[in-house]
């Protein structure tokens, strides 16, 4: 199943409950550990966070969130950004604590600061690590990350080292990279595939559309659909002829211009904790006061989730007026809306996608 909007169908009990009951616990918690980042991505999705004060989520508050998440029935936690998670001074301790509490953990990192020392300490705690590489060459890396060739080489070396540590210690962690596509680039696509899946021995390389910084919402105009269609067709051809075809993932290129849902169902199964200790409706609305759900330094996660305030916030969220097309919940929302409009269709999809569980299905 890997990276798929269909993972929710592997949680039939939560799915059946959550489509109508806001008190149903989420499955995944995204956690920002810091606002700091060493990259300078020109089209950073979280560019507004550059205006936030430099800060770290306090270690004890992070542990409190993890402990309460486990008690509440949340299955997995993703350490992500905002900033770069591995820059948190207590990153290794927090990652270890998530495992101690029985949560599966994933990490999204640029790789630039994921040194050999950090990798050796933390790789055993993760189900997967995804490196935001976004390039196969220094020139494209400069365009996507705002850093020069020396930084590109540092990132590549760190990823290679992480892969070697995994092999040496026979760790079950899945290692992958992502490539945000902002224009068709056959040469760099092929170079990135050879680098990530050939030279570095990663398990997968995910290509997905890049949103541009000069337009945010609503309606998904953040994407140049002509370029994306061209890039998608090109990538499909490259994947078909590649010896690594089964490890190349094309994600979020479809359904970018279509919305059949009037409410966001996906927010029921995933939520976001900011480095300010506050819970937000989703990763796209971190630090947006309109979609603040509660403060974990003053409330429990369970109380926030079941509060009248959260119900009010969720009901105020109108995807047609606020949300861009193409967020990570967009395809799942379309699929669920179609299913709920057809009697019996939800159960058909649950049956179709049933099967043995694995760690990845808990990351919504």
C-alpha positions in Angstrom: 0.0 0.0 0.0 2.9 2.3 0.8 2.1 6.0 0.2 -1.7 6.0 -0.5 -4.9 7.9 0.3 -6.5 4.4 0.6 -4.7 3.6 3.9 -7.7 4.8 5.9 -9.6 1.7 4.6 -7.2 -0.5 6.6 -8.8 1.0 9.8 -12.4 -0.1 9.3 -13.5 0.5 12.9 -12.1 4.0 13.1 -13.3 4.8 9.6 -16.9 3.8 10.3 -16.9 5.7 13.5 -15.0 8.8 12.4 -17.2 9.7 9.4 -20.0 10.7 11.8 -18.3 11.0 15.2 -15.8 13.8 16.0 -14.8 12.1 19.2 -13.2 9.2 17.3 -9.5 9.4 18.1 -7.0 10.3 15.3 -4.7 7.6 14.0 -1.6 9.8 13.3 -0.1 12.8 15.1 2.2 15.1 13.2 4.7 16.9 15.5 6.8 19.9 14.9 9.8 20.0 17.2 11.2 23.3 16.1 10.9 26.3 13.8 14.6 26.2 12.9 15.8 25.0 9.5 19.1 25.2 7.8 17.6 25.0 4.3 16.4 28.1 2.4 13.8 26.6 0.0 12.5 29.4 -2.2 9.1 27.8 -2.4 8.9 26.6 1.2 5.4 25.4 2.1 6.0 26.8 5.6 7.5 30.1 4.5 5.3 32.0 6.9 6.9 30.2 9.8 10.2 32.0 9.0 8.5 35.0 10.8 8.0 32.9 13.9 10.4 33.2 16.8 13.2 30.6 16.9 12.0 28.0 19.4 12.0 24.3 20.3 9.0 22.3 21.6 9.9 21.7 25.3 11.1 18.2 25.8 8.7 17.5 28.6 5.8 18.9 26.6 6.7 16.7 23.7 6.8 13.6 26.0 3.5 14.6 27.5 2.0 14.7 24.0 3.4 11.4 23.1 2.2 9.7 26.3 -1.3 11.1 25.9 -1.4 10.2 22.3 -0.6 6.6 23.2 -3.2 6.5 26.0 -5.8 8.0 23.6 -5.3 5.2 21.0 -3.2 7.1 18.4 -1.1 4.6 16.6 1.7 6.6 15.0 3.6 9.9 15.2 5.5 11.7 12.4 8.2 14.1 13.3 8.1 16.8 10.6 8.3 20.5 9.9 7.9 23.4 10.0 11.6 23.4 10.9 14.1 20.6 10.8 13.2 18.0 13.5 16.8 16.7 14.0 18.0 20.2 15.1 16.1 19.8 18.3 18.7 19.2 21.1 16.6 16.4 22.6 15.6 14.8 19.3 17.0 11.4 20.0 15.5 11.2 23.5 12.1 12.2 22.2 12.3 9.7 19.4 13.2 6.9 21.8 10.4 7.9 24.1 7.8 7.5 21.3 9.0 3.9 20.9 8.8 3.3 24.6 5.2 4.4 24.6 4.4 1.9 21.9 3.9 4.4 19.0 5.2 3.8 15.6 7.3 6.7 14.5 8.3 8.3 11.1 10.7 11.1 10.3 10.6 13.7 7.5 14.0 15.4 7.2 16.0 17.3 4.6 18.9 15.0 5.4 21.2 18.0 5.5 21.6 17.8 9.3 21.0 14.0 9.7 24.6 13.2 10.5 26.1 9.8 11.0 26.0 10.3 14.8 22.3 11.2 14.8 21.5 8.4 12.4 23.3 5.8 14.6 21.4 7.0 17.6 17.9 7.3 16.1 17.4 5.0 13.1 16.3 2.1 15.4 13.4 4.1 16.6 11.7 4.7 13.2 9.4 2.7 11.0 10.5 4.9 8.1 12.6 8.0 7.3 11.9 10.1 4.3 14.6 12.5 3.0 13.4 15.6 1.2 16.0 15.4 -1.5 14.0 17.1 -4.3 16.9 16.8 -6.8 19.3 14.6 -8.6 21.9 17.3 -9.2 23.4 20.3 -7.5 21.8 22.8 -9.9 18.3 21.5 -9.2 19.0 21.2 -5.5 20.0 24.9 -5.5 16.6 25.7 -7.2 14.6 23.7 -4.7 16.6 24.1 -1.4 18.4 27.4 -2.0 21.7 25.8 -1.1 24.9 25.3 -3.2 26.7 22.2 -4.4 28.6 21.6 -1.2 25.4 21.4 0.7 23.9 19.0 -1.9 27.0 16.7 -1.4 26.6 16.9 2.4 23.0 15.8 2.1 23.8 13.0 -0.3 26.6 11.8 2.0 24.4 11.8 5.0 21.7 9.7 3.2 24.3 7.3 2.0 25.6 6.9 5.6 22.1 6.3 7.0 21.6 3.6 4.4 24.9 2.0 5.4 24.0 2.1 9.1 20.7 0.4 8.3 22.4 -2.4 6.4 25.2 -2.8 9.0 22.7 -3.1 11.8 20.0 -5.0 9.9 17.4 -2.4 10.9 13.8 -2.8 9.6 13.4 0.9 9.0 12.2 1.9 5.5 14.3 4.6 3.9 13.0 6.8 1.1 13.3 10.2 -0.6 10.9 12.7 -2.0 11.2 14.9 -5.1 8.9 17.9 -5.3 8.3 18.5 -9.0 8.0 22.1 -10.2 8.8 21.6 -13.9 9.4 18.8 -16.4 13.0 17.8 -16.2 13.8 14.5 -17.8 17.5 14.6 -17.2 17.3 15.4 -13.5 14.4 12.9 -12.9 16.5 10.1 -14.3 19.6 11.3 -12.4 17.6 11.4 -9.1 16.3 7.9 -9.7 19.8 6.5 -10.3 21.2 8.4 -7.3 18.4 7.5 -4.8 17.5 4.0 -5.8 20.7 2.9 -7.4 23.7 4.5 -5.7 22.1 5.1 -2.2 20.0 2.0 -2.1 16.8 3.6 -0.9 13.6 1.7 -0.8 11.6 4.3 -2.8 11.6 7.6 -4.4 8.3 9.6 -4.3 7.6 12.3 -7.0 4.9 14.8 -6.1 3.8 18.2 -7.2 5.4 21.3 -5.8 3.2 24.2 -4.7 4.6 27.6 -5.5 4.9 30.4 -3.0 3.2 33.3 -4.9 -0.3 31.8 -4.5 -1.7 29.8 -1.7 -5.5 29.4 -1.7 -8.2 28.8 -2.5 -8.8 26.6 -5.5 -5.4 25.0 -6.1 -4.1 27.7 -8.4 -0.8 27.2 -6.7 0.0 24.6 -9.3 0.9 25.1 -13.0 -1.3 22.3 -14.3 0.2 22.3 -17.7 3.6 21.7 -16.4 2.4 19.1 -13.9 0.6 17.1 -16.6 3.7 17.2 -18.8 5.8 16.1 -15.8 3.4 13.3 -14.8 3.4 11.9 -18.4 7.2 12.1 -18.6 7.6 10.4 -15.2 5.1 7.7 -16.1 7.2 6.9 -19.2 10.5 7.0 -17.2 9.0 4.7 -14.5 7.7 2.2 -17.1 11.2 1.8 -18.6 13.2 1.9 -15.3 14.7 -1.1 -13.6 13.5 0.5 -10.4 9.9 0.9 -11.5 8.4 -0.8 -8.4 10.2 1.7 -6.1 9.2 4.8 -8.0 6.0 6.4 -6.6 4.0 9.1 -8.4 1.9 10.8 -5.8 -0.8 13.5 -5.9 -0.7 14.3 -9.6 -4.3 13.1 -10.1 -7.5 14.8 -9.0 -5.8 18.2 -8.6 -8.6 20.1 -10.4 -11.5 18.2 -8.8 -13.2 18.5 -5.5 -16.4 16.6 -4.7 -16.4 17.1 -1.0 -17.8 20.0 1.0 -16.1 19.1 4.3 -12.7 17.7 5.2 -13.2 14.2 6.6 -9.5 13.5 6.6 -8.8 15.8 9.5 -10.6 13.3 11.7 -7.7 10.8 11.5 -4.7 13.0 11.6 -3.8 16.2 13.5 -0.8 18.5 14.0 1.0 19.7 17.1 3.1 22.8 16.6 6.4 23.7 18.2 4.3 26.2 20.3 2.6 23.3 22.1 -0.7 23.9 20.4 -2.8 21.5 18.4 -4.1 22.5 15.0 -6.7 21.0 12.7 -4.1 19.8 10.2 -0.5 20.3 9.0 -1.5 22.9 6.4 -3.0 25.2 9.1 -0.3 25.0 11.8 0.1 28.4 13.6 -3.1 29.7 11.9 -5.2 31.1 14.8 -8.4 30.3 12.9 -7.7 26.6 13.1 -6.2 26.4 16.6 -7.8 23.5 18.6 -6.2 23.8 22.0 -3.1 24.3 24.1 -1.4 21.1 25.3 0.3 23.0 28.1 -3.1 23.7 29.7 -5.3 20.8 28.4 -5.0 17.1 27.7 -5.0 15.9 24.1 -8.2 13.9 24.8 -10.0 17.0 26.2 -9.0 19.1 23.3 -10.2 16.5 20.8 -13.6 16.1 22.5 -14.1 19.8 23.1 -16.9 21.9 21.8 -14.3 24.4 20.6 -12.8 21.7 18.3 -16.2 20.9 17.0 -16.8 24.6 16.2 -13.4 24.9 14.4 -14.0 21.8 12.3 -17.4 22.9 11.3 -16.1 26.3 10.3 -13.6 24.8 7.9 -14.9 25.2 4.4 -12.5 23.5 1.9 -14.1 25.4 -1.0 -13.2 28.7 0.5 -10.0 28.0 2.4 -8.1 24.9 1.2 -6.0 24.4 -1.9 -6.5 21.4 -4.1 -3.7 18.9 -3.7 -3.1 18.7 0.1 -2.2 15.3 1.5 -5.9 14.8 2.5 -7.4 15.9 -0.8 -7.5 12.6 -2.6 -8.8 10.7 0.5 -11.5 13.3 0.9 -12.6 12.9 -2.7 -12.6 9.1 -2.4 -14.6 9.2 0.9 -17.1 11.7 -0.4 -17.8 9.5 -3.4 -18.1 6.4 -1.2 -20.5 8.1 1.3 -22.8 9.2 -1.5 -23.2 5.7 -2.8 -25.1 3.2 -0.5 -22.8 0.2 0.3 -19.8 1.7 -1.4 -17.9 2.4 1.8 -18.1 -1.2 2.9 -17.1 -2.4 -0.6 -13.9 -0.3 -0.4 -13.2 -1.6 3.2 -13.5 -5.2 1.9 -11.5 -4.5 -1.2 -8.5 -3.0 0.7 -8.6 -5.3 3.7 -5.5 -7.4 4.4 -2.6 -8.0 6.8 -1.7 -4.8 8.6 1.8 -3.2 8.6 3.4 -0.2 10.2 2.8 2.1 7.2 -1.0 2.0 7.3 -0.9 3.8 10.6 0.6 6.9 9.0 -2.4 8.7 7.5 
